Amino acid sequence: MLIKIRPATERDLDYIIAINIECLPEHYPLSFWIEHLTKFDDTFYVAEIGEKVVGYILTRIEEGTSFFQHDKKVKKGHIVSLAVREGYRGRGVASYLLSTVLGVLSKTYDVFEAYLEVRVSNIAAINLYKKFGFTIIQTISEYYLDGEDAYLMAKQLK
Ligand SMILES: CC(C)(COP(=O)(O)OP(=O)(O)OC[C@H]1O[C@@H](n2cnc3c(N)ncnc32)[C@H](O)[C@@H]1OP(=O)(O)O)[C@@H](O)C(=O)NCCC(=O)NCCS
C-alpha cells in the first residue's frame, strides 16, 4: 500500500498522541506537541497509509558542540520521537519518515549533524538508525525514568 509522508498539522495531534502512547513509554503533555508543531513544523511529519496516520517523526533544531568535531559549535537536528503503529511496521514507513527528515535537516536547515537517544534494548530502532549511517557516540547511564541506559547515536550530514 502507498505510504504518504506529509507535514503534521494540528488535526493530526490526536492520532500522533495515540500512536506515541501505544508505541513508546515516553509521553509528553499537549503543550509539548503544540510547541513542536509551531516552532519546528517542517521537521514534524506523519506517515499515512490509506488516509490513516500510522506513524510520525518529531525533530527539533538545536545548537551545540559537535559530536564529531569537538571544538566546533554546530547546528544539530535532534530526533526526539519516532514511532510506527505495530500493524504497519516492517514496510519501510520509519525509513521513509527518517529519510524525509534527514533531507529537510540537510537542505532546509543546513544542519551539521543529526542525533538521537535510543534505549539500549531497542534493537529494531538501533538497526534502523545504523542502516541510515548513525553510529553510537556514547552510552548515557540511566537516561530513562525506568533506569534503562540510552545510546546516543549521531550522523554527520555534511
Ligand atoms: C523502530 C520503528 C520505528 C521501526 O519502524 P518500521 O517502519 O518498522 O521500520 P522500517 O520498516 O523502515 O525498517 C527499517 C530498518 O529498521 C530495522 N528494523 C525494523 N524493524 C526491525 C525489527 N523488528 N528487528 C530488527 N531490525 C528492525 C531494519 O534494519 C530495517 O531494515 P530492513 O527492512 O532492510 O531489515 C518501529 O519498530 C517502532 O515504532 N517501534 C516502537 C517505537 C520506537 O522504538 N521508536 C524509536 C525510538 S528511538
PDBQT file of the ligand as one rigid body, heavy atoms in Angstrom, charges set to zero:
ROOT
HETATM    1  C1  LIG A 201      11.665   1.287  15.317  1.00  0.00    +0.000 C 
HETATM    2  C2  LIG A 201      10.459   1.504  14.398  1.00  0.00    +0.000 C 
HETATM    3  C3  LIG A 201      10.175   2.990  14.297  1.00  0.00    +0.000 C 
HETATM    4  C4  LIG A 201      10.783   0.932  13.001  1.00  0.00    +0.000 C 
HETATM    5  O1  LIG A 201       9.667   1.199  12.141  1.00  0.00    +0.000 OA
HETATM    6  P1  LIG A 201       9.411   0.380  10.773  1.00  0.00    +0.000 P 
HETATM    7  O2  LIG A 201       8.503   1.190   9.943  1.00  0.00    +0.000 OA
HETATM    8  O3  LIG A 201       9.010  -0.999  11.094  1.00  0.00    +0.000 OA
HETATM    9  O4  LIG A 201      10.887   0.367  10.139  1.00  0.00    +0.000 OA
HETATM   10  P2  LIG A 201      11.281   0.043   8.615  1.00  0.00    +0.000 P 
HETATM   11  O5  LIG A 201      10.295  -0.915   8.045  1.00  0.00    +0.000 OA
HETATM   12  O6  LIG A 201      11.513   1.310   7.903  1.00  0.00    +0.000 OA
HETATM   13  O7  LIG A 201      12.660  -0.740   8.832  1.00  0.00    +0.000 OA
HETATM   14  C5  LIG A 201      13.907  -0.158   8.521  1.00  0.00    +0.000 C 
HETATM   15  C6  LIG A 201      15.025  -0.944   9.172  1.00  0.00    +0.000 C 
HETATM   16  O8  LIG A 201      14.893  -0.937  10.599  1.00  0.00    +0.000 OA
HETATM   17  C7  LIG A 201      15.393  -2.179  11.136  1.00  0.00    +0.000 C 
HETATM   18  N1  LIG A 201      14.285  -2.885  11.766  1.00  0.00    +0.000 N 
HETATM   19  C8  LIG A 201      12.974  -2.551  11.730  1.00  0.00    +0.000 A 
HETATM   20  N2  LIG A 201      12.256  -3.438  12.464  1.00  0.00    +0.000 NA
HETATM   21  C9  LIG A 201      13.132  -4.324  12.969  1.00  0.00    +0.000 A 
HETATM   22  C10 LIG A 201      12.995  -5.455  13.828  1.00  0.00    +0.000 A 
HETATM   23  N3  LIG A 201      11.803  -5.850  14.295  1.00  0.00    +0.000 N 
HETATM   24  N4  LIG A 201      14.113  -6.143  14.171  1.00  0.00    +0.000 NA
HETATM   25  C11 LIG A 201      15.326  -5.762  13.734  1.00  0.00    +0.000 A 
HETATM   26  N5  LIG A 201      15.525  -4.681  12.918  1.00  0.00    +0.000 NA
HETATM   27  C12 LIG A 201      14.436  -3.991  12.530  1.00  0.00    +0.000 A 
HETATM   28  C13 LIG A 201      15.933  -2.960   9.963  1.00  0.00    +0.000 C 
HETATM   29  O9  LIG A 201      17.293  -2.602   9.797  1.00  0.00    +0.000 OA
HETATM   30  C14 LIG A 201      15.095  -2.416   8.820  1.00  0.00    +0.000 C 
HETATM   31  O10 LIG A 201      15.726  -2.546   7.579  1.00  0.00    +0.000 OA
HETATM   32  P3  LIG A 201      15.459  -3.871   6.678  1.00  0.00    +0.000 P 
HETATM   33  O11 LIG A 201      13.975  -3.885   6.438  1.00  0.00    +0.000 OA
HETATM   34  O12 LIG A 201      16.264  -3.642   5.455  1.00  0.00    +0.000 OA
HETATM   35  O13 LIG A 201      15.900  -5.035   7.513  1.00  0.00    +0.000 OA
HETATM   36  C15 LIG A 201       9.198   0.741  14.941  1.00  0.00    +0.000 C 
HETATM   37  O14 LIG A 201       9.557  -0.588  15.260  1.00  0.00    +0.000 OA
HETATM   38  C16 LIG A 201       8.561   1.386  16.163  1.00  0.00    +0.000 C 
HETATM   39  O15 LIG A 201       7.731   2.287  16.043  1.00  0.00    +0.000 OA
HETATM   40  N6  LIG A 201       8.939   0.925  17.362  1.00  0.00    +0.000 N 
HETATM   41  C17 LIG A 201       8.372   1.468  18.612  1.00  0.00    +0.000 C 
HETATM   42  C18 LIG A 201       8.764   2.898  18.837  1.00  0.00    +0.000 C 
HETATM   43  C19 LIG A 201      10.257   3.095  18.824  1.00  0.00    +0.000 C 
HETATM   44  O16 LIG A 201      11.016   2.252  19.307  1.00  0.00    +0.000 OA
HETATM   45  N7  LIG A 201      10.704   4.238  18.267  1.00  0.00    +0.000 N 
HETATM   46  C20 LIG A 201      12.105   4.582  18.201  1.00  0.00    +0.000 C 
HETATM   47  C21 LIG A 201      12.504   5.236  19.461  1.00  0.00    +0.000 C 
HETATM   48  S1  LIG A 201      14.204   5.772  19.432  1.00  0.00    +0.000 SA
ENDROOT
TORSDOF 0
